Amino acid sequence: MMVDDLLGQLKQNQSLLLENVRRFSPSSYKEQFHPDLSPPGWHLGHCIYTECYWIREKILNDINPGDQFKELYIPELSPKSTRSEELPNFPELCEWAEQIQSENRTILIEKVDQTDQNPLLKDNFLLHFLIQHYAQHFETTMYIFAQAMIKQAGEYEAKQKLETKPLSRVAKTIPAHKSSIGAKSNHCPYDNEHPAFEHAADEFNIAERPVSNAEYLGFIEDGGYDRPELWSTVGWQWCSNNNIECPEYWMRDSNQCLFTVDESGPYSLSADDPVHGVSYYEANAFAHWANARIPHEYEWETAKRSNALEADGAVWEWCSNYFHPYDGFKAFPYDGYSIPFFDNQHIVLRGACRYSLPAIKRLSFRNYYQADKRHMIAGIRLVFPEG
């Protein structure tokens, strides 16, 4: 991709995040709508601080104009529960963000055309990195919108009743073969996608489509949330302790009909849409109920490279393995991006969702969350036993 195109994409993603934050009111921009989600204003400030750090401090060897916010916008230094009270006022934050974004783009225009040995500029790495960083935080602010709408959905009446459908077992058989895993390009993907390698895959049968709302309702109506034998020990403990009865975004109206919400508000559940808002614990319990399993991320990528997956990109899809370094992994541009999450607590998700921007819609991209998280647009694709 040409430099001008990349700069245009960076500007677009900067604007998308800024516009999202401006959609909140001067009071709600600092509200924490979910324990796992920072206030929307924090995401904007964090992205500005991050781009200043890499552009001004690491490339220009200059003072980072965001340093006064260092303890607020570096996640490790700022617990989510304290971020609201430290945020600047709304107009100040937005004006600062817009000004710094413009200045940083000007710096990049001057630097990327120069012959520079800085590895951050090689193959336009930093441009790709910042574009993707904004994309990820844009997606998170969309989750915040959805959480905000949950609090406003109490008066909605579902237009149609969701009915169960039998689980479809239509699958594609992927024959045993060697498949490439990971990214071969060095300039765009994140460090955890490298290095690419050959994986010897055994034959497996993967569902053509993710599990639908109507299919998931069958699990619920068959007592899926009341049957400990379907759950892992830790999953059942989580389910019981938190009184989990349905996906995160499912709600019931005054007639006990199910409906859901997104960033635009409440709406009736579509039977054939992929279910989302489920944790890994729920996905795994559903798989046991269905006499199936969750795919390993290598199987998912192998199936994707084989053009076997339909409706991928509608929801992030849970995989069965922990986030881990590939053999030969090297951290770049810093140790803190991937390494802290190689902790045997974060589980990989593959694909994308409807909030994902193009910059992170690639088959080697690895998302990751802890097993109990379910505020994301995350769903389930199954692998069926032979026969």
N, C-alpha and C positions, 0 to 999 in steps of 0.2 A: 504494500500500500504506500502511495506517495506521501511525503511529509505534509503537504497541504491538506490532504485528505485526513491524515491523523490529527492534525491541529484542529480541523473542522469537527472531527468526532469528539475530541476533548472538549471543545467549546460547547458542543451540543449536550454532552453528559454533565458538564458543569452546570449548564442552564437548567437541565431537567431536575437535578437535585435542588438547586436554588428555588425553582418554581414550586417543587413539592413542599419545601419548608414554608414558603410564603402562603401556601394554601391553608396552613394552620393559623389560628388567631394569635395575637400578641400574648395571650395567656396560655393557650394550649401548645405552643411551640416548645415549651419547656416541661410539658407534662409527660410523665412516664406511664404509658398506657398498658404496659405489660412488664412483669419482672425481668424478662429476658431481653427487653428492647429499651435502648436508650431514648431519651427525649429526641424528637425530630431535629431540634436546633443543634443538638450535640453532633449529629451525623454531619451536618454542614460544616461546623467548626472543625471537626476532626479531619475532614477531607481538605479543607484549606490549610490547616496546620501541616498535614502530610505532604501536600505538594510544595509548600514553602520549605519544608525540611530538605526534600530531595533537590529542588531546583536552586534554592538560594544558599543553603548551607553546604550541601554536598557537591554541587557543580560550581557555584560562584565563590565558595569559601567565604560567604558573607554572613552577616547576622540574620537569623531567621526572624522575620517580623511577627511570627506567631509564638515566639519563645515565652512571652508573658502568660500564654495559655498552656504551656507545656504540661503542667500537672493536671489540667482538665482534659486535654485532648489526646494524651497518650493513654490508651486503655489500661495498661498495667498500673498506672499511677492514679487512676480515677475510678472508684467503684461505681457501678451503674446507679446505685441508690442515691449517690450524692451529686450527680451531674446536673440535675435540674437547678439546684440552688446557686450553682457557680456560673451559669450561662449569662452572657451579656444581654442587655435588653434587645428586644426584637429588631427595631430599626438599625441599631448599631451593628448587630451581627450580620444582617443582610447587606448593609452598605459596605461593611468591611469585606465580606465575602466577594461581592461583585467587583470591588476595586482590586483586590489581590488577585482574583482569577484573571482579570484583564492584564495586569502587570506581569503575571507569570507566563501568560501566553506570549507576550512580547519578548520576554527573556528567552523562551524556548525557540521562537522564530530566529533570534540572533544566534543561538548556540547550535541548533541542529544542522545548520548549513556549513558550520565550520569543521575543519578537520580536527577532530578532538579524540584523544586516546582514552578519555574517560569511559570506562565500561558501561556506565549508565546511559551514555548516548549512542553506543554502538548498536547498529541495526535498529535505532529508534526505540530501544528498550524502554526508556523512561516514559515516553509518550504512551506506549502500549500499557505500561504498568498503571499510569494515572487514569487512563481511559477505563480500564477494568476496575480500578479501585472505586471510581465514581459509580460505575454500573452496579457494583455490589451494594453500595450504600443507598443508591436509588431504590433498589429492590427492597432493602430493609425498610425504607420509609413507606413503601407501599404496604408492607405488612403492618406498619404502625397505623396507617389509615384504616385497614381492615379491623384492627383491634379497637380503634376509636369507634367504629361503626357498631361493634358488638354492644357497646354501652348505650347506643341509641335505638336499638332494634326491637325494643320490648312491645311496641304496639302493632307490629307487622302481622298480617294474616296471610298465610300461604295460599297461593292461587291454585295449587294442585297438590294432591297427596302423593308422596313418594311410595312406590310399590316395589317389592323385592323382585329380582330376576335371578334365575339360576346362574351360578358361576360359569362363565365361558371358559372352556379348556382348549380353545383354538390356540395352537402354538406353532412356532417355527422350530424345526430341528436344525441345530447347528452341528454339523459333523465334526469329528475330531480333526483338528488341524493346528498348525502354528499360526498365531495371530500377533500382529504388532500392537503393543500397548504403550501408551504415552505419546509425547510430542517430539517430533523430530526437529522442528524449528526452534531456534534458540532465542529469538527476539521477542516473541509475543507471549507464549504461555508462562505460567508461574513455575517456580523452581520445583514444586512437588510433582510436576508433570514430566520431569526429566530424571534420568535419560530414558529414551525409548528403548524397548527391548522386545524380544520374541518370546511369546508365551505359548506353551503347548497345551491347548485346550482339549479336554475330553468332550465327547458328544453330550449335548444337553438340549432340552426342549424349553424354550422360553416363550411366554405368552406374547401374542402379537400386540396386545393393548394393555394399558394399566387397568387395575381393578376399578370398576365403576361405583357410583353412589348406590345404585340399586343392588349390586352384588354385595357391597359392604353392609347394606341394611340386612341382608340375609344372615350375615354373621351376628349382627346385633340381636335379631329376632330369634336366633337359635341359642341365645344365652351366652354369646361370646364373651361378654364382659363379666359373666358370673361363673365361668368355668376355669378354675385355676390350672387344670391339666393342659390347657392350651397355651399357657404363658410360661415364660422362664420364671425362676424364683424371684429374681429382682424385678422383673416386669410385673408380676402379680402383686408384689409389695407396693410398687409405684401406683398401679391401677387402684388397689384397695385404699391406700392411704389418701389418694387424691379424689376418690369417688368418681372415677372416669367412667362415662357411660356412652360416649359417642365422640366423633371427631371434634376438634377444637372449634370449628366454625359452624357446627350444626346447632340449631336452636329449635324450640317448639313454641308454636303460637297458642292462643287460648283454647284451641280445639285439639291440642297435642299433635298437630301436623308439623312435620319437620320443614325447616327452611334454613337458609344460609346467608352469609354476608360477605361482601368484599369491600373494596375501597369506596364504592359508590353507594353502598347501603345494602339492605336486605333484599333477597329475591328467592323464588321457589327453586328447590333442588331439581336439577335435571337428572333423570334416571341414568343416562348414558355418559354423563361427564365423569372424568376420573375423580375418585374420592381424594380429598386432600385434607391437611390438618391433622394427620395421624403421626404419632411417634414411631420410632423403631420398635418399641415394645408392642404397640398395636399391630404394626405391619407383620411382625414375627408371629404374633398370636393368630392373626388372620391366616397366615400361610400354613400354620399347623392345622387350623380348622379345615382348610382347603386341601389337606394332604399334599402340600407343595412346600416350597421353600423360597427364600429371598435369594436373588443371584449375587454371586461375588462380583465385585466391580470389574474384574478381568473378563468375566462372562458377559457382563453388560456391554463393555467396550467391544468385545469380539462380535457380539450380536449386532451392535450398531454398525460396525465396519462391514458386516455381512448384509446390511440393508434389511435386517429382519424385524426391526422395531417399528410399529405404527404408533402414532399419537405421542411419540416422545417429544418432549418440550412443553407438554401441557402441565405437568407437575414434575418436581424433583422426585427421583425414584430411589428409595432406600436400597442400599446394598448390604451384604452380610458381613463385611469385613471392616476392621478398624482402619482409620487413616494411618498410613505408614509411608516411610521413605522407600522409593525404588532403589534397587542396588546401584551404587554409584552416585546417589543423590549428593548434590552440592548446594548449600544454601546460597541464595542470591535474590535481592541485593543485600539482605541482612539475615541474621540467624533467627530473628523473631517472627518471620512471616509464617513459616510452616512448622519448624522444629517444636515449639511449645505444644503443638496439637498432635504430635506423634506420641500420645500418652496412654494409648489403649483405653481411652474414654470417648473419643470422637469417632463416629461411624460415617462412612462415605455415602454420599448421595450423588447420583449421576443424572445427566440430562439438562433440564432447565425448566422454567415455569413461565406463565404468561407475563410475569413482571420482569423477566430477564431481558436485558438489553443485548444486542448482537455481539458485543465485545466478549461476552463469556459463554456464548452459545457455540461451543466446539466440543467434539466428542471426547477429547482428552481432559476437559476441565473436571476438577474434583472438588465437589462441595463437601462439607463435613459439619456434623452437629453431634451433640451428646444424645444418647438414646431416648431421653425423656422429652426432648424438644419437639413441639408440634405447632408452633405459630407460623411455620413456613408453609408454602404451597408444596407440600411433600406428600407423595402417595406410594402406591405399591405396584410392582410388576412381579409376577411369579415365575418360578421355574418348576415344571411338572416332572414327576418321576417317569421313567421309561414305561411305555405301554399304557 
